[in-house]
Amino acid sequence: MADEQNIIEEQEQEQKTVVETQPEPSVEPEAETVYTIEQHLYDSINFSIPESAVRGVLKKRGVEGSDEYNPEDTEQAPKVRLLYADLLKWICLGAGRTNRVSDSDNGWSHSEGGYTLSKDDKKLLMNEANAIYEELEPASVFGKRTIRMRSMGIMPALRDVDGTPLPRHNRDTH
């Protein structure tokens, strides 16, 4: 029994020396990834948007998409919200059905990709964009212009196209 005890102690000692002699793995700090404005816009919009549309909106607003996104930045935050509203507007003004691929054969059908927006969906997106525009840039509100027309009844024509007075019939003389 003493022999078994000595063997166990020797094995434990060997394990300790092996652990002590192995070099510790070098821990390098991971390079911090920068969350850019462009990435934020893609993550905020739940639709697939072409890269050219996002870059066009960024250029229109004079914002670099590769800049770091910082929601606490009081100068950057309103610009990013306007960019988001511009992309919502882009979606609303675009086609209601996009990038859908469909296959069918003998009653079997399969479709993938794309999305379909109903009138109600577009109205919700437009309302969200307009809420941002009303707060930050009222001149950009879209889709809410109404024209009021008031009828004055049927007015008689007093002149023809050339400007010549039309003869008038007096009802009292008949």
VOBANU-696015 format. One record per residue: residue number from 0; x, y, z of N, C-alpha, C in turn. Coordinates in steps of 0.001 Angstrom, whole numbers. Example, Ala and Ser with C-alpha at 12.3 -4.5 7.8 and 13.67 -1.06 7.14 Angstrom:
(rec 0 (13190 -5690 7800) (12300 -4500 7800) (13200 -3300 7800))
(rec 1 (12850 -2250 7080) (13670 -1060 7140) (12900 30 7870))
This chain:
(rec 0 (816 -1173 0) (0 0 0) (866 1244 0))
(rec 1 (1954 1220 675) (2871 2346 685) (3457 2551 -699))
(rec 2 (3691 1444 -1422) (4198 1560 -2779) (3191 2262 -3694))
(rec 3 (1920 1913 -3528) (877 2559 -4341) (805 4046 -4026))
(rec 4 (934 4374 -2764) (884 5784 -2341) (2065 6546 -2944))
(rec 5 (3254 5953 -2938) (4438 6596 -3522) (4271 6786 -5031))
(rec 6 (3687 5808 -5701) (3494 5901 -7162) (2520 7044 -7487))
(rec 7 (1438 7155 -6739) (445 8218 -6961) (1084 9584 -6735))
(rec 8 (1884 9723 -5675) (2549 10990 -5400) (3546 11344 -6503))
(rec 9 (4278 10348 -7028) (5226 10593 -8112) (4498 11054 -9378))
(rec 10 (3348 10436 -9673) (2578 10827 -10858) (2057 12265 -10719))
(rec 11 (1580 12599 -9527) (1091 13961 -9296) (2226 14963 -9446))
(rec 12 (3410 14618 -8939) (4571 15500 -9053) (4968 15686 -10507))
(rec 13 (4936 14615 -11295) (5263 14704 -12716) (4270 15609 -13449))
(rec 14 (2988 15489 -13110) (1967 16326 -13750) (2199 17801 -13428))
(rec 15 (2584 18086 -12181) (2840 19469 -11794) (4022 20039 -12560))
(rec 16 (5088 19230 -12717) (6259 19731 -13427) (5959 19920 -14910))
(rec 17 (5131 19065 -15488) (4769 19212 -16899) (3979 20500 -17074))
(rec 18 (3032 20754 -16188) (2224 21969 -16282) (3095 23201 -16101))
(rec 19 (4051 23138 -15169) (4908 24283 -14901) (5864 24564 -16056))
(rec 20 (6290 23528 -16785) (7254 23744 -17851) (6615 24189 -19164))
(rec 21 (5282 23999 -19338) (4639 24430 -20571) (4495 25947 -20556))
(rec 22 (4869 26564 -21663) (4736 28016 -21708) (3258 28414 -21755))
(rec 23 (2964 29527 -21146) (1583 30010 -21163) (1285 30539 -22566))
(rec 24 (95 30244 -23034) (-232 30757 -24375) (-269 32278 -24339))
(rec 25 (270 32860 -25409) (290 34318 -25441) (-1122 34820 -25747))
(rec 26 (-1563 35720 -24941) (-2895 36275 -25095) (-2744 37662 -25705))
(rec 27 (-3087 37729 -26968) (-3026 39017 -27647) (-4432 39620 -27637))
(rec 28 (-4520 40875 -27359) (-5854 41476 -27390) (-6381 41458 -28820))
(rec 29 (-7647 41068 -28942) (-8253 41019 -30261) (-8387 42433 -30810))
(rec 30 (-8169 42535 -32089) (-8326 43841 -32721) (-9793 44255 -32611))
(rec 31 (-10012 45433 -32124) (-11365 45915 -31943) (-11988 46203 -33302))
(rec 32 (-13144 45615 -33545) (-13814 45875 -34811) (-14612 47161 -34681))
(rec 33 (-14587 47935 -35727) (-15279 49214 -35738) (-16658 48998 -36358))
(rec 34 (-17680 49405 -35651) (-19050 49327 -36140) (-19329 50610 -36913))
(rec 35 (-19415 50486 -38228) (-19509 51671 -39075) (-20962 52122 -39250))
(rec 36 (-21108 53332 -39750) (-22435 53878 -40029) (-23136 53031 -41085))
(rec 37 (-22389 52620 -42099) (-22970 51800 -43164) (-23493 50472 -42613))
(rec 38 (-22711 49828 -41734) (-23166 48576 -41113) (-24419 48816 -40276))
(rec 39 (-24446 49919 -39563) (-25614 50247 -38744) (-26862 50395 -39613))
(rec 40 (-26727 51040 -40765) (-27875 51218 -41650) (-28372 49876 -42181))
(rec 41 (-27446 49009 -42602) (-27847 47684 -43072) (-28535 46894 -41960))
(rec 42 (-28031 47012 -40725) (-28614 46287 -39608) (-29970 46862 -39194))
(rec 43 (-30186 48152 -39418) (-31426 48805 -39005) (-32577 48520 -39964))
(rec 44 (-32265 48365 -41233) (-33288 48117 -42247) (-33458 46616 -42385))
(rec 45 (-34694 46138 -42283) (-34945 44701 -42340) (-35220 44205 -43754))
(rec 46 (-34763 44920 -44741) (-34963 44540 -46127) (-33604 44512 -46816))
(rec 47 (-33531 43717 -47877) (-32278 43711 -48632) (-32261 44947 -49528))
(rec 48 (-31228 45739 -49362) (-31090 46987 -50096) (-29782 46919 -50865))
(rec 49 (-29789 47342 -52121) (-28532 47331 -52876) (-27504 48279 -52266))
(rec 50 (-26278 47883 -52377) (-25180 48691 -51848) (-25170 50077 -52481))
(rec 51 (-25530 50133 -53766) (-25532 51425 -54462) (-26562 52387 -53865))
(rec 52 (-27685 51862 -53380) (-28702 52723 -52768) (-28192 53311 -51458))
(rec 53 (-27561 52477 -50641) (-27037 52949 -49355) (-25929 53973 -49591))
(rec 54 (-25033 53666 -50506) (-23934 54605 -50776) (-24448 55908 -51370))
(rec 55 (-25500 55839 -52199) (-26089 57048 -52770) (-26691 57944 -51706))
(rec 56 (-27370 57345 -50744) (-27967 58107 -49645) (-26870 58723 -48780))
(rec 57 (-25811 57942 -48522) (-24690 58465 -47735) (-24060 59669 -48434))
(rec 58 (-23873 59556 -49741) (-23245 60641 -50501) (-24148 61873 -50518))
(rec 59 (-25446 61662 -50682) (-26404 62773 -50710) (-26356 63572 -49412))
(rec 60 (-26201 62888 -48309) (-26156 63539 -46997) (-24741 63974 -46609))
(rec 61 (-23729 63614 -47409) (-22358 64012 -47104) (-21767 63293 -45910))
(rec 62 (-22131 62023 -45731) (-21650 61233 -44597) (-20787 60102 -45132))
(rec 63 (-19677 59850 -44459) (-18798 58734 -44814) (-19331 57466 -44144))
(rec 64 (-19644 56457 -44950) (-20168 55207 -44409) (-19158 54445 -43584))
(rec 65 (-17873 54690 -43810) (-16827 53971 -43084) (-16520 54592 -41722))
(rec 66 (-17153 55720 -41401) (-16948 56331 -40087) (-17561 55455 -39006))
(rec 67 (-16984 55520 -37816) (-17490 54729 -36699) (-18845 55270 -36263))
(rec 68 (-19782 54342 -36011) (-21112 54734 -35542) (-21071 54925 -34031))
(rec 69 (-21518 56091 -33592) (-21557 56401 -32172) (-22907 57047 -31868))
(rec 70 (-23856 56301 -31280) (-25190 56846 -31038) (-25222 57998 -30046))
(rec 71 (-24171 58142 -29228) (-24134 59239 -28257) (-23624 60544 -28856))
(rec 72 (-23061 60486 -30056) (-22536 61677 -30714) (-23710 62561 -31139))
(rec 73 (-23823 63731 -30528) (-24976 64600 -30773) (-24981 65188 -32175))
(rec 74 (-23840 65235 -32828) (-23786 65744 -34191) (-24089 64643 -35202))
(rec 75 (-23648 63427 -34908) (-23799 62319 -35837) (-25187 61684 -35775))
(rec 76 (-25767 61580 -34592) (-27031 60860 -34411) (-28164 61381 -35297))
(rec 77 (-28389 62700 -35392) (-29468 63164 -36279) (-29208 62838 -37750))
(rec 78 (-27953 62906 -38177) (-27625 62582 -39565) (-27920 61112 -39857))
(rec 79 (-27589 60246 -38907) (-27820 58819 -39103) (-29319 58529 -39120))
(rec 80 (-30087 59215 -38289) (-31544 59037 -38302) (-32138 59497 -39631))
(rec 81 (-31600 60587 -40183) (-32070 61046 -41491) (-31684 60058 -42591))
(rec 82 (-30508 59454 -42477) (-30105 58426 -43436) (-31074 57242 -43380))
(rec 83 (-31436 56858 -42171) (-32399 55762 -41979) (-33735 56128 -42628))
(rec 84 (-34199 57357 -42416) (-35461 57802 -43010) (-35356 57822 -44538))
(rec 85 (-34211 58235 -45060) (-34013 58244 -46516) (-34106 56828 -47093))
(rec 86 (-33557 55856 -46383) (-33637 54476 -46863) (-35065 53941 -46778))
(rec 87 (-35796 54307 -45737) (-37207 53917 -45666) (-37982 54524 -46833))
(rec 88 (-37688 55771 -47141) (-38334 56443 -48272) (-37974 55732 -49575))
(rec 89 (-36722 55328 -49719) (-36278 54605 -50911) (-37081 53315 -51068))
(rec 90 (-37297 52612 -49962) (-38069 51368 -50006) (-39516 51658 -50392))
(rec 91 (-40109 52697 -49802) (-41518 53036 -50073) (-41740 53422 -51530))
(rec 92 (-40808 54126 -52106) (-40976 54598 -53476) (-40593 53546 -54503))
(rec 93 (-40005 52446 -54044) (-39597 51379 -54952) (-40733 50406 -55226))
(rec 94 (-40377 49331 -55888) (-41357 48304 -56241) (-41866 47590 -55001))
(rec 95 (-43087 47111 -55076) (-43684 46391 -53952) (-43204 44961 -53844))
(rec 96 (-42676 44418 -54928) (-42184 43038 -54927) (-40788 43046 -55539))
(rec 97 (-39821 42471 -54838) (-38451 42505 -55332) (-37753 41164 -55209))
(rec 98 (-36859 40898 -56136) (-35912 39769 -56108) (-36539 38418 -55787))
(rec 99 (-37735 38181 -56208) (-38357 36900 -55921) (-38079 35955 -57079))
(rec 100 (-37608 34761 -56745) (-37341 33737 -57742) (-38331 32609 -57491))
(rec 101 (-39085 32250 -58507) (-40085 31190 -58356) (-39856 30102 -59389))
(rec 102 (-40048 28864 -58960) (-39981 27710 -59846) (-41267 26923 -59659))
(rec 103 (-41789 26380 -60731) (-42955 25505 -60599) (-42889 24434 -61682))
(rec 104 (-43429 23250 -61351) (-43431 22148 -62294) (-44494 21156 -61856))
(rec 105 (-45472 20922 -62715) (-46519 19930 -62433) (-47165 20113 -61062))
(rec 106 (-47549 21303 -60726) (-48218 21538 -59450) (-47275 21787 -58298))
(rec 107 (-45997 21552 -58482) (-45009 21811 -57438) (-44483 23213 -57644))
(rec 108 (-44359 23972 -56582) (-43810 25326 -56725) (-42886 25627 -55557))
(rec 109 (-41940 26494 -55836) (-40963 26890 -54829) (-40572 28331 -55125))
(rec 110 (-40501 29148 -54096) (-40032 30520 -54297) (-39056 30854 -53188))
(rec 111 (-38128 31732 -53491) (-37123 32104 -52495) (-36695 33540 -52703))
(rec 112 (-36233 34129 -51644) (-35683 35478 -51697) (-36733 36533 -51915))
(rec 113 (-36295 37772 -51800) (-37153 38911 -52071) (-38176 39164 -50973))
(rec 114 (-39003 40144 -51216) (-40068 40477 -50284) (-41182 41177 -51037))
(rec 115 (-42343 41188 -50435) (-43493 41865 -51003) (-44013 42846 -49976))
(rec 116 (-44225 44077 -50402) (-44758 45105 -49520) (-46168 45474 -49956))
(rec 117 (-47097 45392 -49046) (-48461 45813 -49353) (-48556 47328 -49183))
(rec 118 (-49718 47875 -49552) (-49932 49312 -49375) (-49817 49691 -47905))
(rec 119 (-50356 48835 -47035) (-50303 49113 -45592) (-48874 49085 -45073))
(rec 120 (-48067 48136 -45582) (-46659 48064 -45177) (-45933 49347 -45565))
(rec 121 (-46171 49775 -46809) (-45516 50998 -47279) (-45974 52207 -46474))
(rec 122 (-47249 52216 -46099) (-47772 53338 -45308) (-47102 53391 -43935))
(rec 123 (-46885 52225 -43318) (-46205 52187 -42019) (-44768 52682 -42133))
(rec 124 (-44065 52236 -43172) (-42690 52692 -43381) (-42654 54186 -43667))
(rec 125 (-43613 54662 -44451) (-43669 56081 -44773) (-43947 56912 -43517))
(rec 126 (-44834 56413 -42658) (-45127 57128 -41406) (-43903 57201 -40503))
(rec 127 (-43132 56117 -40459) (-41914 56117 -39642) (-40894 57118 -40190))
(rec 128 (-40730 57114 -41505) (-39792 58062 -42129) (-40272 59499 -41920))
(rec 129 (-41563 59742 -42103) (-42097 61097 -41944) (-41980 61599 -40512))
(rec 130 (-42087 60706 -39527) (-41917 61123 -38131) (-40503 61654 -37907))
(rec 131 (-39524 60997 -38506) (-38131 61457 -38392) (-37968 62775 -39137))
(rec 132 (-38522 62852 -40343) (-38418 64087 -41135) (-39097 65262 -40425))
(rec 133 (-40279 65040 -39847) (-40990 66129 -39163) (-40167 66683 -38008))
(rec 134 (-39446 65790 -37339) (-38636 66215 -36194) (-37358 66925 -36632))
(rec 135 (-36689 66392 -37658) (-35353 66878 -37994) (-35266 67713 -39273))
(rec 136 (-36155 67475 -40221) (-36069 68153 -41511) (-37472 68227 -42147))
(rec 137 (-38306 69157 -41675) (-39705 69201 -42117) (-39904 69333 -43626))
(rec 138 (-38964 69908 -44340) (-39121 70067 -45784) (-39091 68730 -46527))
(rec 139 (-38598 67686 -45894) (-38472 66384 -46560) (-39674 65478 -46362))
(rec 140 (-40680 65896 -45605) (-41860 65062 -45394) (-42491 64788 -46750))
(rec 141 (-42877 63521 -46976) (-43436 63178 -48281) (-44756 62434 -48118))
(rec 142 (-45590 62534 -49162) (-46829 61774 -49196) (-47972 62360 -48397))
(rec 143 (-47830 63544 -47832) (-48897 64113 -47014) (-49473 65393 -47594))
(rec 144 (-49101 65750 -48781) (-49608 66985 -49359) (-51035 66755 -49854))
(rec 145 (-51930 67617 -49457) (-53309 67514 -49911) (-53723 68820 -50579))
(rec 146 (-54592 68705 -51543) (-55114 69875 -52244) (-56604 69944 -51958))
(rec 147 (-57057 71074 -51509) (-58482 71247 -51251) (-59091 72047 -52391))
(rec 148 (-60165 71519 -52921) (-60873 72216 -53982) (-62282 72512 -53493))
(rec 149 (-62727 73702 -53759) (-64085 74076 -53393) (-64856 74366 -54666))
(rec 150 (-65992 73779 -54757) (-66814 73990 -55935) (-67614 75281 -55757))
(rec 151 (-67621 76080 -56778) (-68410 77303 -56767) (-69670 77097 -57594))
(rec 152 (-69978 75860 -57887) (-71127 75571 -58724) (-70736 75666 -60188))
(rec 153 (-71714 75554 -61047) (-71455 75654 -62476) (-71538 77115 -62863))
(rec 154 (-70460 77627 -63365) (-70414 79024 -63775) (-70643 79101 -65281))
(rec 155 (-71481 80047 -65725) (-71729 80163 -67166) (-70512 80759 -67868))
(rec 156 (-70310 80315 -69085) (-69231 80874 -69896) (-69715 82192 -70481))
(rec 157 (-68984 83257 -70307) (-69357 84560 -70829) (-68644 84862 -72145))
(rec 158 (-67540 84193 -72410) (-66774 84430 -73637) (-66368 83087 -74224))
(rec 159 (-66157 83076 -75538) (-65688 81848 -76170) (-64161 81783 -76084))
(rec 160 (-63545 80801 -76733) (-62112 80575 -76653) (-61331 81778 -77179))
(rec 161 (-61854 82453 -78196) (-61169 83610 -78775) (-61363 84878 -77955))
(rec 162 (-62219 84845 -76970) (-62473 86025 -76156) (-63683 86828 -76617))
(rec 163 (-64395 86347 -77622) (-65587 87029 -78120) (-66738 86789 -77150))
(rec 164 (-67480 87864 -76791) (-68621 87669 -75889) (-69673 86759 -76518))
(rec 165 (-70181 85867 -75706) (-71219 84950 -76177) (-72585 85620 -76052))
(rec 166 (-73486 85352 -76992) (-74826 85921 -76874) (-75547 85292 -75688))
(rec 167 (-76240 86091 -74960) (-76950 85600 -73776) (-78449 85640 -74052))
(rec 168 (-79132 84647 -73667) (-80576 84628 -73779) (-81167 85093 -72463))
(rec 169 (-82072 85985 -72544) (-82725 86471 -71345) (-83991 85646 -71134))
(rec 170 (-84123 85005 -70036) (-85241 84117 -69777) (-86563 84887 -69590))
(rec 171 (-86459 86124 -69177) (-87662 86890 -68901) (-88394 87297 -70174))
(rec 172 (-87739 87326 -71314) (-88373 87799 -72548) (-89162 86700 -73253))
(rec 173 (-89098 85525 -72902) (-89781 84432 -73595) (-91140 84248 -73087))
